[in-house]
């Protein structure tokens, strides 16, 4: 559990990925076009960062026609938060 939590935390702690996570949280469900336009980054950069978040299972995807929408995997994030609290909490 701690090893999995560590990998997920490394994926989440990059400054740009933190901005992406925050934006997805605010919007609940968003496509990559809105992410790169709002954060003013290149589409390729947004896609690379989202792949890292997908691989870490921080975000989940759903398709609507030709668009892929991203949302946060709150269940996984809650489990990781519980693991961190258990290991390091007071």
Secondary structure, 3 states (H helix, E strand, C coil): CHHHHHHHHHHHCCHHHHHHHHHHHHHCCEEHHHHHHHHCCCHHHHHHHHHHHHHCCCEEEEEECCEEEEEECHHHHHHHHHHHHHHHCC
